[in-house]
Amino acid sequence: MYDESNTTEEPVEFADFNAKLLVLDVLCYDLDVLEPYDGDDDEDAGEDLDVDGQDDRAREYYDDLDLLPSHLAMVTELTVDSDLEVLQDVHPGWDGSDDRYDPQNWDDVLDLPALSIVYAAAPLPAHVTERLAAKGVEVRSA
């Protein structure tokens, strides 16, 4: 069920692409609201891996994907983990051994209107946990 409706909603601009990826993982893979990147559709997808192994076509696809307020209102749970499918789209084979996909600006996550739980594979920065708790969002860390 991919959302292709005509709407008058204005897309929400994310300040941090990595935060957008966390939200996109929910919308593309958990809720099936938006279509995830399909590298199989690109004939020369293997040729577009940059030096660090990032798939530039996948990154561009997700960067260009519009997120509407109605999409963001559907996100009640968020997972912060290096094993997310959307991260494997953007960086196939990435093992999560560094912080390259950790959000630096969490404001867009904090602004998710229906967010109630954040699952984190590792502890989040203290200031983020405090701000989430102040909004009534439960944080569950491994």
Backbone as a chain_set.jsonl record, in Angstrom:
{"seq": "MYDESNTTEEPVEFADFNAKLLVLDVLCYDLDVLEPYDGDDDEDAGEDLDVDGQDDRAREYYDDLDLLPSHLAMVTELTVDSDLEVLQDVHPGWDGSDDRYDPQNWDDVLDLPALSIVYAAAPLPAHVTERLAAKGVEVRSA", "coords": {"N": [[0.845, -1.171, 0.0], [1.252, 1.696, -1.153], [1.567, 5.164, -0.759], [0.207, 7.245, -2.982], [-1.372, 9.384, -3.256], [-3.043, 12.404, -4.211], [-2.347, 15.438, -2.731], [-2.615, 18.352, -0.677], [-0.809, 18.876, 1.177], [2.23, 20.168, 2.471], [5.548, 19.083, 1.948], [7.676, 17.931, 4.597], [10.706, 19.234, 5.584], [13.646, 17.719, 6.539], [16.099, 18.368, 8.969], [18.26, 16.777, 9.409], [19.632, 14.247, 7.604], [20.138, 11.621, 8.438], [18.363, 11.282, 10.559], [16.024, 11.412, 9.106], [16.266, 9.027, 7.697], [15.791, 7.136, 9.739], [13.064, 7.522, 10.197], [12.094, 6.97, 7.651], [12.636, 4.231, 7.489], [10.645, 3.129, 9.081], [8.319, 4.002, 7.706], [8.672, 2.941, 5.125], [9.359, 0.202, 5.433], [8.194, -0.927, 7.785], [5.519, 0.021, 7.957], [4.751, 0.072, 5.308], [3.976, 2.304, 3.766], [5.301, 4.083, 2.127], [7.2, 3.613, -0.847], [10.053, 1.621, -0.732], [13.533, 2.039, -1.665], [14.562, 0.34, -4.552], [17.077, -1.332, -5.571], [17.325, -3.251, -7.508], [15.96, -2.332, -9.664], [17.651, -0.606, -10.904], [19.777, -0.743, -13.565], [22.573, -0.426, -13.613], [23.322, -0.403, -10.913], [25.328, -1.444, -9.276], [27.518, -0.087, -10.108], [27.478, 2.345, -8.899], [28.473, 2.655, -6.358], [30.089, 4.466, -3.942], [33.374, 5.482, -2.767], [33.322, 4.846, -0.043], [31.529, 2.787, 0.001], [28.903, 3.484, -0.05], [25.691, 3.575, -1.518], [25.009, 5.713, -3.884], [22.764, 6.222, -5.468], [20.647, 5.153, -3.993], [20.823, 6.765, -1.723], [20.235, 9.273, -2.863], [17.628, 8.74, -3.769], [16.207, 8.373, -1.322], [16.725, 10.832, -0.142], [15.35, 12.547, -1.828], [12.749, 11.724, -1.455], [9.584, 12.687, -0.519], [8.325, 13.555, 2.634], [5.335, 13.795, 4.221], [3.242, 15.68, 6.511], [1.09, 13.99, 7.238], [2.228, 11.482, 6.87], [4.231, 11.507, 8.846], [2.66, 11.573, 11.108], [1.877, 8.97, 11.383], [3.918, 7.583, 12.536], [4.62, 5.907, 15.301], [6.385, 4.406, 16.692], [9.908, 4.101, 16.826], [12.993, 2.868, 15.664], [16.341, 2.813, 16.56], [19.046, 1.705, 15.194], [21.825, 0.0, 13.814], [21.192, -1.927, 12.025], [19.033, -1.449, 10.386], [16.825, -1.774, 7.598], [16.677, 0.289, 5.7], [19.118, 1.537, 6.01], [20.812, -0.414, 5.054], [20.052, -0.308, 2.423], [21.077, 2.181, 1.666], [23.734, 1.878, 2.292], [25.033, -0.792, 1.432], [25.944, -3.745, 3.11], [27.106, -2.417, 5.235], [28.384, -2.475, 8.502], [27.778, -1.184, 10.84], [29.784, -0.304, 12.492], [30.701, 2.215, 12.968], [29.816, 5.7, 13.529], [28.523, 6.885, 11.372], [25.867, 7.033, 10.471], [24.431, 8.001, 12.561], [22.075, 10.235, 13.847], [22.746, 13.72, 14.043], [21.283, 15.9, 14.605], [18.431, 15.899, 16.358], [15.971, 17.084, 16.296], [13.85, 16.785, 14.404], [12.986, 14.185, 14.892], [12.129, 14.483, 17.51], [9.957, 16.077, 17.01], [8.023, 14.424, 15.944], [4.652, 13.77, 15.863], [3.093, 11.613, 16.953], [4.813, 9.918, 18.197], [5.696, 7.437, 20.494], [7.346, 5.451, 21.527], [10.805, 4.737, 21.538], [13.098, 2.536, 20.349], [16.301, 1.636, 21.078], [19.371, 0.42, 20.022], [21.739, 0.988, 21.191], [22.736, 3.136, 23.888], [21.16, 6.311, 23.699], [22.219, 9.731, 23.115], [22.447, 11.606, 26.137], [21.079, 14.096, 26.318], [19.174, 13.818, 24.318], [17.65, 11.631, 25.166], [16.603, 12.768, 27.493], [15.043, 14.871, 26.425], [13.207, 13.418, 24.898], [11.935, 11.956, 26.933], [10.758, 14.079, 28.316], [8.761, 14.716, 26.559], [7.117, 12.628, 26.919], [7.82, 10.289, 25.683], [8.738, 6.969, 25.627], [11.874, 5.467, 26.115], [13.633, 2.72, 25.129], [16.461, 1.059, 25.716], [19.062, -1.161, 24.688]], "CA": [[0.0, 0.0, 0.0], [2.099, 2.876, -1.228], [0.803, 6.395, -0.807], [0.41, 8.035, -4.191], [-2.526, 10.263, -3.321], [-2.823, 13.83, -4.438], [-2.579, 16.116, -1.468], [-2.172, 19.748, -0.62], [0.164, 18.974, 2.266], [3.593, 20.549, 2.111], [6.542, 18.154, 2.49], [8.463, 18.355, 5.749], [12.149, 19.18, 5.34], [14.401, 17.248, 7.699], [17.383, 19.041, 9.187], [19.3, 15.753, 9.484], [19.299, 13.133, 6.718], [20.162, 10.365, 9.192], [17.089, 11.213, 11.278], [15.024, 11.085, 8.088], [16.386, 7.598, 7.408], [15.114, 6.389, 10.805], [11.629, 7.64, 9.94], [11.823, 6.256, 6.404], [12.63, 2.792, 7.73], [9.301, 2.807, 9.576], [7.313, 4.236, 6.669], [8.901, 2.07, 3.965], [9.486, -1.226, 5.729], [7.285, -1.401, 8.83], [4.133, 0.376, 7.656], [4.517, -0.051, 3.859], [3.272, 3.496, 3.299], [6.112, 4.617, 1.037], [7.954, 2.572, -1.539], [11.497, 1.672, -0.465], [14.441, 1.993, -2.81], [14.745, -1.0, -5.109], [18.286, -1.326, -6.382], [17.174, -4.179, -8.627], [15.421, -1.579, -10.794], [18.757, 0.116, -11.539], [20.6, -1.673, -14.328], [23.984, -0.318, -13.259], [23.385, -0.011, -9.507], [26.615, -1.821, -8.713], [28.537, 0.861, -10.537], [27.311, 3.635, -8.242], [28.925, 2.62, -4.976], [31.224, 5.378, -3.837], [34.58, 4.956, -2.122], [32.987, 4.297, 1.267], [30.553, 1.718, -0.148], [27.548, 4.026, -0.026], [24.978, 3.553, -2.789], [24.591, 7.098, -4.101], [21.4, 6.253, -6.016], [19.727, 4.937, -2.874], [20.843, 7.98, -0.904], [19.494, 10.31, -3.588], [16.216, 8.351, -3.755], [15.631, 8.673, -0.012], [16.831, 12.271, 0.088], [14.308, 13.193, -2.628], [11.431, 11.222, -1.086], [8.857, 13.655, 0.303], [7.603, 13.113, 3.822], [4.248, 14.72, 4.508], [2.796, 15.626, 7.905], [0.256, 12.801, 7.455], [3.148, 10.349, 7.02], [4.898, 11.603, 10.148], [1.664, 11.286, 12.14], [1.735, 7.512, 11.484], [5.087, 7.007, 13.198], [4.43, 5.827, 16.752], [7.574, 3.747, 17.231], [11.103, 4.334, 16.024], [14.123, 2.042, 16.061], [17.664, 3.365, 16.276], [19.882, 0.508, 15.135], [22.629, -0.037, 12.587], [20.718, -3.036, 11.205], [17.805, -1.081, 9.693], [16.833, -2.091, 6.163], [16.943, 1.491, 4.915], [20.563, 1.778, 6.065], [21.429, -1.375, 4.138], [19.814, 0.215, 1.073], [21.98, 3.308, 1.442], [25.126, 1.431, 2.429], [25.002, -2.262, 1.468], [27.025, -4.409, 3.825], [27.631, -1.627, 6.357], [28.276, -3.282, 9.719], [27.416, -0.372, 11.997], [30.937, -0.17, 13.385], [31.014, 3.627, 13.216], [28.617, 6.504, 13.781], [28.219, 7.68, 10.18], [24.426, 7.197, 10.273], [23.806, 8.514, 13.783], [21.624, 11.623, 13.691], [23.412, 14.764, 14.823], [20.206, 16.804, 14.981], [17.291, 15.051, 16.677], [14.762, 17.899, 16.379], [12.767, 16.223, 13.596], [12.485, 13.018, 15.628], [11.392, 15.012, 18.66], [8.725, 16.702, 16.522], [7.054, 13.438, 15.453], [3.5, 14.022, 16.73], [2.514, 10.43, 17.595], [5.884, 9.054, 18.693], [5.505, 7.037, 21.889], [8.43, 4.567, 21.963], [12.023, 4.66, 20.739], [13.938, 1.389, 20.66], [17.677, 1.992, 20.729], [20.318, -0.68, 20.188], [22.78, 1.524, 22.078], [22.195, 4.32, 24.566], [21.101, 7.575, 22.963], [22.825, 10.831, 23.871], [21.646, 11.944, 27.318], [20.17, 15.217, 26.061], [18.085, 13.321, 23.481], [16.808, 10.828, 26.054], [15.891, 13.698, 28.38], [14.018, 15.589, 25.657], [12.158, 12.453, 24.568], [11.194, 11.69, 28.168], [9.957, 15.271, 28.612], [7.596, 14.663, 25.664], [6.351, 11.433, 27.237], [8.249, 9.184, 24.821], [9.503, 5.942, 26.332], [13.094, 5.048, 25.426], [14.082, 1.388, 25.544], [17.815, 0.8, 25.217], [19.569, -2.527, 24.896]], "C": [[0.891, 1.235, 0.0], [1.242, 4.099, -1.458], [1.153, 7.182, -2.062], [-0.733, 9.023, -4.361], [-2.112, 11.694, -3.63], [-3.187, 14.548, -3.151], [-2.105, 17.551, -1.571], [-1.175, 19.95, 0.508], [1.531, 19.369, 1.716], [4.57, 19.537, 2.709], [7.307, 18.781, 3.656], [9.938, 18.191, 5.396], [12.852, 18.745, 6.622], [15.732, 17.977, 7.778], [18.539, 18.049, 9.127], [18.874, 14.55, 8.645], [19.259, 11.81, 7.474], [18.897, 10.197, 10.027], [15.967, 10.852, 10.306], [15.072, 9.599, 7.757], [15.698, 6.745, 8.471], [13.606, 6.374, 10.571], [11.258, 6.873, 8.67], [11.812, 4.748, 6.597], [11.252, 2.345, 8.209], [8.284, 2.904, 8.443], [7.459, 3.295, 5.476], [8.81, 0.588, 4.306], [8.525, -1.738, 6.799], [5.826, -1.168, 8.456], [3.768, 0.23, 6.179], [3.702, 1.109, 3.29], [3.989, 4.11, 2.101], [6.928, 3.484, 0.426], [9.443, 2.695, -1.224], [12.291, 1.648, -1.767], [14.609, 0.549, -3.255], [15.923, -0.963, -6.068], [18.207, -2.252, -7.569], [16.626, -3.482, -9.865], [16.503, -0.812, -11.542], [19.667, -0.875, -12.242], [22.067, -1.623, -13.931], [24.163, 0.117, -11.807], [24.738, -0.34, -8.892], [27.724, -0.86, -9.068], [28.47, 2.176, -9.777], [27.627, 3.57, -6.753], [30.139, 3.518, -4.876], [32.344, 4.727, -3.045], [34.26, 4.284, -0.791], [31.977, 3.16, 1.191], [29.119, 2.19, -0.109], [26.948, 3.961, -1.422], [24.386, 4.948, -3.006], [23.181, 7.2, -4.671], [20.373, 6.057, -4.909], [19.665, 6.18, -1.997], [20.034, 9.093, -1.572], [17.995, 10.014, -3.586], [15.574, 8.746, -2.429], [15.692, 10.164, 0.307], [15.702, 13.008, -0.632], [12.894, 12.773, -2.238], [10.752, 12.2, -0.126], [8.166, 12.968, 1.472], [6.587, 14.189, 4.167], [3.873, 14.643, 5.982], [1.928, 14.399, 8.199], [1.105, 11.537, 7.568], [3.745, 10.352, 8.419], [3.942, 11.273, 11.283], [1.452, 9.785, 12.333], [2.847, 6.864, 12.303], [4.89, 7.068, 14.708], [5.634, 5.197, 17.444], [8.73, 3.966, 16.263], [12.212, 3.446, 16.56], [15.414, 2.716, 15.627], [18.637, 2.195, 16.366], [20.638, 0.511, 13.811], [22.137, -1.097, 11.607], [19.444, -2.703, 10.417], [17.926, -1.336, 8.191], [17.178, -0.875, 5.311], [18.439, 1.82, 4.915], [21.309, 0.81, 5.159], [21.172, -0.993, 2.682], [20.86, 1.268, 0.73], [23.439, 2.867, 1.459], [25.155, -0.098, 2.551], [26.219, -2.846, 2.185], [27.607, -3.626, 4.983], [27.364, -2.383, 7.651], [27.954, -2.475, 10.968], [28.561, -0.08, 12.934], [31.366, 1.276, 13.619], [29.702, 4.406, 13.33], [28.154, 7.31, 12.566], [26.731, 7.898, 9.946], [23.7, 7.575, 11.56], [23.327, 9.937, 13.528], [22.44, 12.561, 14.574], [22.393, 15.773, 15.335], [18.941, 15.956, 15.147], [15.968, 15.807, 16.667], [13.597, 17.301, 15.597], [12.174, 14.974, 14.24], [11.642, 13.486, 16.809], [10.065, 15.635, 18.253], [7.702, 15.708, 15.981], [5.838, 13.453, 16.382], [2.966, 12.813, 17.495], [3.562, 9.506, 18.204], [5.674, 8.735, 20.164], [6.641, 6.164, 22.415], [9.601, 4.672, 20.988], [12.813, 3.464, 21.245], [15.348, 1.721, 20.188], [18.601, 0.817, 21.021], [21.466, -0.293, 21.11], [22.194, 2.758, 22.756], [22.241, 5.558, 23.661], [21.838, 8.641, 23.758], [21.882, 11.273, 24.998], [20.653, 13.066, 27.035], [18.983, 14.792, 25.189], [17.116, 12.51, 24.33], [15.981, 11.726, 26.961], [14.768, 14.418, 27.639], [12.882, 14.656, 25.241], [11.294, 12.167, 25.792], [10.285, 12.866, 28.521], [8.7, 15.333, 27.737], [6.729, 13.431, 25.931], [6.687, 10.238, 26.369], [9.112, 8.233, 25.64], [10.712, 5.547, 25.488], [13.52, 3.705, 26.003], [15.431, 1.12, 24.894], [18.227, -0.616, 25.54], [20.529, -2.554, 26.059]], "O": [[1.237, 1.752, 1.062], [0.304, 4.074, -2.255], [2.254, 7.716, -2.188], [-1.03, 9.451, -5.477], [-0.993, 12.122, -3.347], [-4.232, 14.281, -2.558], [-1.305, 17.907, -2.436], [-0.745, 21.074, 0.765], [1.924, 18.948, 0.628], [4.427, 19.17, 3.875], [7.547, 19.987, 3.692], [10.36, 17.121, 4.958], [12.659, 19.353, 7.674], [16.405, 18.175, 6.767], [19.671, 18.431, 8.828], [17.867, 13.907, 8.945], [18.422, 10.96, 7.174], [18.41, 9.077, 10.186], [15.069, 10.079, 10.642], [14.029, 8.976, 7.558], [15.082, 5.731, 8.139], [12.954, 5.341, 10.729], [10.225, 6.204, 8.624], [11.047, 4.052, 5.929], [10.753, 1.301, 7.788], [7.482, 1.992, 8.244], [6.458, 2.897, 4.881], [8.241, -0.192, 3.542], [8.084, -2.885, 6.721], [4.991, -2.058, 8.618], [2.587, 0.262, 5.835], [2.841, 0.909, 2.433], [3.348, 4.6, 1.171], [7.293, 2.524, 1.105], [10.032, 3.756, -1.428], [11.776, 1.283, -2.824], [14.776, -0.351, -2.432], [15.776, -0.604, -7.236], [18.938, -2.073, -8.543], [16.798, -3.967, -10.983], [16.299, -0.41, -12.688], [20.259, -1.745, -11.604], [22.739, -2.654, -13.911], [25.052, 0.912, -11.501], [25.239, 0.422, -8.065], [28.758, -0.823, -8.401], [29.318, 3.045, -9.983], [27.093, 4.359, -5.973], [31.103, 3.362, -5.626], [32.263, 3.55, -2.695], [34.861, 3.266, -0.45], [31.6, 2.614, 2.228], [28.202, 1.369, -0.134], [27.627, 4.262, -2.404], [23.386, 5.312, -2.387], [22.472, 8.166, -4.387], [19.34, 6.727, -4.894], [18.587, 6.599, -1.577], [19.243, 9.772, -0.917], [17.181, 10.924, -3.422], [14.519, 9.381, -2.412], [14.794, 10.695, 0.961], [15.16, 13.98, -0.107], [11.93, 13.413, -2.659], [11.281, 12.502, 0.943], [7.511, 11.938, 1.313], [6.94, 15.349, 4.378], [4.157, 13.641, 6.638], [2.017, 13.828, 9.286], [0.736, 10.613, 8.293], [3.763, 9.324, 9.097], [4.364, 10.748, 12.314], [0.898, 9.373, 13.352], [2.72, 5.712, 12.716], [4.98, 8.135, 15.317], [5.872, 5.424, 18.63], [8.547, 4.009, 15.046], [12.355, 3.289, 17.772], [15.559, 3.135, 14.479], [19.004, 1.753, 17.454], [20.119, 0.984, 12.799], [22.616, -1.158, 10.475], [18.837, -3.603, 9.837], [18.985, -1.139, 7.596], [17.89, -0.994, 4.314], [18.962, 2.328, 3.923], [22.324, 1.17, 4.562], [21.975, -1.312, 1.804], [21.451, 1.251, -0.35], [24.274, 3.412, 0.736], [25.288, -0.631, 3.653], [27.362, -2.487, 1.902], [28.515, -4.114, 5.656], [26.258, -2.874, 7.876], [27.865, -3.044, 12.056], [28.337, 0.35, 14.065], [32.294, 1.531, 14.386], [28.617, 3.832, 13.236], [27.462, 8.316, 12.723], [26.359, 8.865, 9.281], [22.475, 7.474, 11.631], [24.097, 10.766, 13.041], [22.777, 12.228, 15.711], [22.604, 16.418, 16.362], [18.448, 15.37, 14.183], [14.934, 15.226, 16.998], [12.466, 17.31, 16.082], [10.97, 14.739, 14.133], [10.569, 12.942, 17.071], [9.143, 15.714, 19.065], [6.607, 16.116, 15.594], [5.977, 13.175, 17.573], [2.432, 12.979, 18.591], [3.226, 8.421, 18.677], [5.495, 9.634, 20.985], [6.883, 6.133, 23.622], [9.413, 4.692, 19.771], [13.156, 3.388, 22.424], [15.554, 2.049, 19.02], [18.611, 0.284, 22.131], [22.088, -1.153, 21.733], [21.249, 3.357, 22.241], [23.224, 5.807, 22.963], [22.059, 8.472, 24.958], [20.665, 11.306, 24.82], [19.503, 12.994, 27.468], [17.896, 15.355, 25.317], [15.901, 12.681, 24.227], [14.794, 11.475, 27.173], [13.665, 14.558, 28.167], [11.72, 15.063, 25.232], [10.066, 12.139, 25.698], [9.16, 12.663, 28.976], [7.697, 15.93, 28.127], [5.725, 13.216, 25.252], [5.924, 9.273, 26.32], [10.091, 8.642, 26.264], [10.585, 5.32, 24.284], [13.738, 3.571, 27.207], [15.529, 0.973, 23.676], [17.797, -1.196, 26.538], [21.063, -3.612, 26.394]]}, "num_chains": 1, "name": "protein.A"}
